[in-house]
C-alpha cells in the first residue's frame, strides 16, 4: 500500500496506483477521474456531494473528505506526483 499523499492516511495499492499513473501521467483530468473511480463507486457518487456540507433539502451525503482532499492534493502537487510515479515505476 502506498499513501496517496504522505501523512494523509489515505492509501492505495501500489499496483493500482501504478496502473492509474500509467494511464494518466500526462493528463491531470484523467488522473482525477481514475482516482475518483478507484475510491468511490458510481452508486456512492450518485448519492453524494463532494463538499463536506449537506445540500439543503437534499438527501445527498458528503463524500469522505479525507479522500477528497487527498485527490485534490494530488492535483495541486503534480510535480510531486511525477516523482511518485517515477519511484513506483523504478520499484516495479
Buried (B, 14 or more C-beta within 10 A) or exposed (E): EBBBBEEBEBEBEEEBBBEBBEEBBEEBEEBBBBBBEBBBEEEEBEEBBBEEEEEEEEEEEBBBEEBBBBBBBBEEEEEEBEEBBEEBEEEE
